[in-house]
Structures are given as C-alpha cells and as structure tokens.
Amino acid sequence: MSAIQLEFHGVRIAQPEEFFCAVLRVPASGKIIPVWMAPVEGGKLAARQQGYSARRPDTHDLLIGMLEAQGGIEEILISSYYEGVFIADVLTTAGETLDARLSDALVLSEHFDVPISIDEELAGQVAVYASQDDLLEYLDLDLPTPEGADASNDERGLYDAESASGNAEDDAAFSEMMRSLGMSEEDFLSEDDGDDDGDAGVTGDANR
C-alpha cells in the first residue's frame, strides 16, 4: 500500500455558513481533502492550534500523556473512508495500531509533529479540486496552486454550487452540494453528546 503525506493547513471557518473545516492538501496535485467538523470538535482543534490550554487536562491531554509514556507515535494514516466517515490508524512506537477519529488524529499529529498520510488510491477518491480563488473566498486560505497541477479531469470542486446567501435557489443548490459531500445541516447544529459520533461526515470525521 502506497501512502501520500498530506499538508495540514489548519481549521478554517467556511463562509458564509461558518462551518468548521480542517483542510488537508495533497502536495503534488494541490487537491484538497476538506474535513467538515462539528462545532465542538472543530473549536477544540482550532483552540489547540492557537496555543490555548485548559486549566484541567481534557481527553486529548490524557491520551497524549498515555502515548508519551509509551514512547509516542510513529505514523498516522487515513486508511479508509466509508459512508462519509474517515478512519485513521495511529501507529504507536510500541507497535500498537489505534483506531481514531480524524479530528483526534489531527490533535496527535500537531502535538507529536507526525504528519498525516493517506492511502494513495483513497486520496484519488476523496480529494477535490479547489481553485486558489475558491480557497480564499470560502476558507480565507491563500494557497497557490502547485506548478503543473491539472484539474481538467476533475469534475468536483470544493463547492460545486454557490453557497447560501439569502437566495432560495442558491441555498437549495448549496444544500444539494453539501449532501453530495456527505454533510447535512444537522451534522453541524447538533451538540456534542459525548459519544463516538461527534464529528461530521466527508470528508467528515467520526468513529465507526
């Protein structure tokens, strides 16, 4: 199995709907793997990126402490994608493979400075083309398109329709696009209920 190392460009707030989106990019092609996240999970990851730390250890802190005691981690691989859910494998230095939500894997990636990788064939299925203008407009992210990148055969984009803007026709088109990416409004409006299904789907993030 051949794996591709991904670039992580942080958690962004997708406009104008203000959804949380963790942005992963395939370096060679410039294609994006948008990981749409529930507000609680997206907010936690964004806060960690900005250096925020809670007064008391949270679940991520406990997990990190346990992994540090075992010597840390060696690899994080997005190994599969099924029905709107990414499955990440975290390989520890002790030789164990842990099944993780992608949002949790991203926290570990940032802390241990271990990049996220993805199976090459899987990347071809889930990565989408996003123009530099789209990234700037929707995610406030200025990423130049890699030299030689070719999107001529890619029919999908980050947004295949205009996003909601007060126009009923545009809103309907945007909702259809969101559904095509495995997302629904409920994914983002639901509160974190403490179970394993706290993250949204596609290019979404949840446990099996």
C-alpha positions as CSV (number, residue, x, y, z in Angstrom):
1,M,0.0,0.0,0.0
2,S,1.5,3.3,-1.1
3,A,0.8,6.3,1.1
4,I,0.9,10.1,0.4
5,Q,2.0,12.6,3.1
6,L,-0.5,15.4,3.4
7,E,-0.1,19.0,4.3
8,F,-2.4,20.3,7.2
9,H,-3.5,23.9,6.7
10,G,-5.4,24.3,9.9
11,V,-9.1,24.6,10.9
12,R,-10.9,27.2,8.9
13,I,-14.3,28.7,9.1
14,A,-16.1,28.1,5.8
15,Q,-18.1,31.2,4.7
16,P,-20.8,32.2,4.7
17,E,-22.3,29.3,6.7
18,E,-19.4,29.4,9.3
19,F,-18.9,25.6,9.3
20,F,-15.6,24.3,10.7
21,C,-13.4,22.7,8.1
22,A,-10.0,21.1,8.7
23,V,-8.0,21.5,5.4
24,L,-5.7,18.7,4.2
25,R,-3.9,19.1,0.9
26,V,-2.2,16.7,-1.5
27,P,1.1,18.5,-2.2
28,A,1.7,17.3,-5.7
29,S,-1.7,17.9,-7.1
30,G,-2.9,20.7,-4.9
31,K,-6.2,18.9,-4.3
32,I,-7.9,19.4,-1.0
33,I,-9.4,17.0,1.4
34,P,-11.9,19.1,3.4
35,V,-12.8,17.5,6.7
36,W,-16.1,19.1,7.9
37,M,-16.3,19.0,11.6
38,A,-18.9,19.6,14.3
39,P,-18.6,22.9,16.1
40,V,-17.3,21.4,19.4
41,E,-14.6,19.2,17.8
42,G,-13.6,22.0,15.3
43,G,-13.4,24.5,18.1
44,K,-11.2,22.3,20.3
45,L,-8.8,21.7,17.4
46,A,-8.7,25.4,16.5
47,A,-8.1,26.4,20.1
48,R,-5.1,24.0,20.4
49,Q,-3.7,25.3,17.2
50,Q,-3.8,28.8,18.7
51,G,-1.9,27.6,21.8
52,Y,-4.9,27.5,24.1
53,S,-4.7,25.1,27.0
54,A,-7.4,24.3,29.5
55,R,-6.9,24.7,33.3
56,R,-7.5,21.0,33.7
57,P,-6.5,18.1,31.4
58,D,-9.1,17.2,28.8
59,T,-9.5,13.9,27.0
60,H,-6.8,14.8,24.4
61,D,-4.4,15.7,27.2
62,L,-4.9,12.3,28.9
63,L,-4.4,10.5,25.6
64,I,-1.3,12.4,24.8
65,G,0.1,11.7,28.2
66,M,-0.5,8.0,27.9
67,L,1.1,7.9,24.4
68,E,4.1,9.9,25.6
69,A,4.6,7.4,28.5
70,Q,4.7,4.6,25.8
71,G,7.2,6.5,23.7
72,G,4.9,8.4,21.3
73,I,3.7,7.6,17.9
74,E,5.4,6.8,14.6
75,E,2.7,7.2,11.9
76,I,-0.8,8.4,11.3
77,L,-2.6,7.0,8.3
78,I,-6.0,7.7,6.8
79,S,-6.7,4.2,5.9
80,S,-10.3,4.1,4.7
81,Y,-13.4,6.1,4.0
82,Y,-16.9,4.7,4.3
83,E,-20.3,6.3,4.2
84,G,-19.0,9.8,5.0
85,V,-16.6,8.7,7.6
86,F,-12.8,8.7,7.6
87,I,-11.0,6.0,9.5
88,A,-7.5,6.9,10.8
89,D,-4.9,4.5,12.1
90,V,-2.4,5.7,14.7
91,L,0.7,3.6,14.9
92,T,2.5,3.8,18.3
93,T,6.2,3.2,18.9
94,A,5.1,0.3,21.0
95,G,3.7,-1.4,17.8
96,E,0.0,-0.9,18.5
97,T,-2.4,0.5,16.0
98,L,-5.2,2.6,17.4
99,D,-8.5,3.4,15.6
100,A,-9.1,7.1,15.8
101,R,-11.4,9.8,14.6
102,L,-9.6,12.1,12.2
103,S,-10.2,15.1,14.5
104,D,-8.4,13.3,17.3
105,A,-5.6,12.1,14.9
106,L,-5.1,15.7,13.9
107,V,-4.5,16.7,17.5
108,L,-2.0,13.9,17.9
109,S,-0.3,14.9,14.6
110,E,0.1,18.5,15.8
111,H,1.4,17.5,19.3
112,F,3.9,14.8,18.2
113,D,4.8,16.6,14.9
114,V,3.9,13.5,12.9
115,P,2.3,14.3,9.5
116,I,-1.0,12.7,8.4
117,S,-0.7,10.3,5.5
118,I,-3.3,8.8,3.3
119,D,-3.5,5.7,1.1
120,E,-2.8,6.9,-2.5
121,E,-5.8,5.2,-4.0
122,L,-8.1,6.6,-1.3
123,A,-6.7,10.1,-1.9
124,G,-7.8,9.8,-5.5
125,Q,-11.3,9.1,-4.4
126,V,-11.8,11.8,-1.7
127,A,-9.5,14.7,-2.7
128,V,-11.3,17.5,-4.6
129,Y,-10.0,20.4,-6.7
130,A,-10.3,23.9,-5.3
131,S,-9.1,26.9,-7.1
132,Q,-7.0,29.5,-5.4
133,D,-9.9,31.9,-5.6
134,D,-12.3,29.4,-4.0
135,L,-10.0,28.7,-1.1
136,L,-9.5,32.4,-0.5
137,E,-13.3,33.2,-0.8
138,Y,-14.7,30.3,1.2
139,L,-11.9,29.4,3.6
140,D,-9.9,32.6,3.8
141,L,-6.9,30.5,2.8
142,D,-4.3,31.7,0.4
143,L,-2.7,28.7,-1.2
144,P,-1.1,28.9,-4.6
145,T,-1.9,26.1,-7.0
146,P,1.2,23.8,-7.3
147,E,3.0,24.2,-10.6
148,G,1.9,21.5,-13.1
149,A,-1.3,20.7,-11.2
150,D,-4.1,19.7,-13.7
151,A,-7.8,19.8,-12.7
152,S,-9.1,19.3,-16.3
153,N,-10.3,15.8,-15.5
154,D,-11.7,16.6,-12.1
155,E,-15.5,17.3,-12.1
156,R,-15.8,18.0,-8.4
157,G,-14.8,21.1,-6.6
158,L,-14.7,22.4,-3.0
159,Y,-18.1,24.0,-3.7
160,D,-20.0,22.8,-6.8
161,A,-22.6,25.5,-6.3
162,E,-23.0,28.9,-4.8
163,S,-23.3,28.9,-1.0
164,A,-26.3,30.2,0.9
165,S,-26.7,33.9,0.5
166,G,-30.4,34.7,1.1
167,N,-31.4,33.5,-2.3
168,A,-33.7,30.4,-2.1
169,E,-32.5,29.0,-5.4
170,D,-28.8,29.4,-4.4
171,D,-29.5,27.9,-0.9
172,A,-31.1,24.8,-2.4
173,A,-28.2,24.3,-4.8
174,F,-25.7,24.7,-1.9
175,S,-27.6,22.3,0.2
176,E,-27.5,19.7,-2.6
177,M,-23.8,20.2,-2.9
178,M,-23.3,19.7,0.8
179,R,-25.3,16.5,0.7
180,S,-23.2,15.3,-2.2
181,L,-20.1,15.7,0.1
182,G,-21.8,13.7,2.8
183,M,-22.9,16.6,5.0
184,S,-26.1,17.9,6.4
185,E,-27.1,20.9,8.5
186,E,-27.8,18.6,11.4
187,D,-24.2,17.5,11.4
188,F,-23.1,21.0,12.4
189,L,-26.0,22.1,14.6
190,S,-26.1,19.0,16.9
191,E,-24.4,19.4,20.3
192,D,-21.6,17.1,21.4
193,D,-23.4,14.3,23.2
194,G,-20.2,12.6,24.4
195,D,-20.5,9.5,22.2
196,D,-18.1,8.4,19.4
197,D,-20.1,10.1,16.6
198,G,-19.3,13.6,17.4
199,D,-17.7,14.6,14.0
200,A,-19.4,15.3,10.8
201,G,-19.1,13.3,7.6
202,V,-16.9,13.9,4.4
203,T,-15.0,14.3,4.1
204,G,-16.1,14.2,7.5
205,D,-14.9,12.6,10.7
206,A,-16.4,10.1,13.0
207,N,-15.8,6.7,14.6
208,R,-17.3,3.6,13.1
